[in-house]
Amino acid sequence: MSWLWAIIVGFVLGLIAKAILPGKQHSPLWLTTIFGMIGAIIGNSLAAAFGIAETRGFDWGRHTLQLIAAIVVVGLGDMAYMALWGNKKKQRV
């Protein structure tokens, strides 16, 4: 069940990160989900390092760090995606 939650959280974080980033992101939805999952892992690691991984109630600090990490990972990942496959997609059209 933990893998299912990881995929759901990664999907939601990836979509929120795409919505926050300015401009159009070209990475496909499956890759955005993976980027969101990586952002969640990085955010959890940062929260543990700061000592805010487990708090009573809603973990605002942990979720904020997850979202910030997801925004960074989606932005950098989309740039890498376009650098590697962007020109190939334009040539096929």
N, C-alpha and C positions, 0 to 999 in steps of 0.2 A: 504494500500500500504506500510505502514511502516514495517509491519511484513515481507513482501516479501523482502524488502531491508535488513532487519536484517538477514534473512536467507541467502541471497546472500553474504552479507559482511562476515557473520560467516563462510560460506563455503569457500570463497576465503582466509580469514585469517587463517582458519584451515589448508587448503592445503599448504599455504606458510609456516606456522609454522612447519608442518610435513616435508617439504622439507629442512628447515633450520636445524632442529634437527638431530644430528648424529644417525646412527643406524636405525633399523626398528621399527616403531610404529605399535602396534597391534590393536589399537582401530578401530572400524568400521567407515565408512564414515559419518553415521548419527551422531555418537558421536563426531567425529572431528568437524562437523558443529556446534554442540552445544558448544563445547569447544571454537571454534572461536567466537561464539556469546557472550559467557561469557567474553572472552578476549577483545572484542570490548566494552562491557559495562564497564569493569574495566578501559580500556584505556581512554574512554570518561570521566569517573569520575576523573581520574588522570589529564587529560587535563583541566577539569573545576577547579580542585583544584589549578593547576599551573597558571590558568588564560589564557590558550591558546586554549580554546575550540572553540572559534569563531574568526577567523582572515580573513583578506582579501586575496583572492586568494586561493590557495591550502593549506590545513591545514597539513603541513608536520609534525609539532609537535604532533598533535592529532593522525595522522595515525601511526607515529612511536611508540607512546605509546600504541596504539591498537595492533600493531604487537608484541611488546615486551611482553605485557600482554598475548597475544594469545600463544606465544612461551612458556611462563611459564605455562599457564593453560593446553596446549596440553601435555607438558612434564609431569607435575604432574598427569594429568588425565590419561595418558597412563600408568603410573606406578601404579595408583590405579586400573585401568582396569585389568592389568596383575595380580595384587595381589589378586583381587577378582575372576576373571574368567579365568585367564591364565592357571592354572593347570587343570581346568575342561575341557577346550578345548583340552589339550594335552592327557587327559585320554580317550576322545571319539575316537581319531584317531587310 
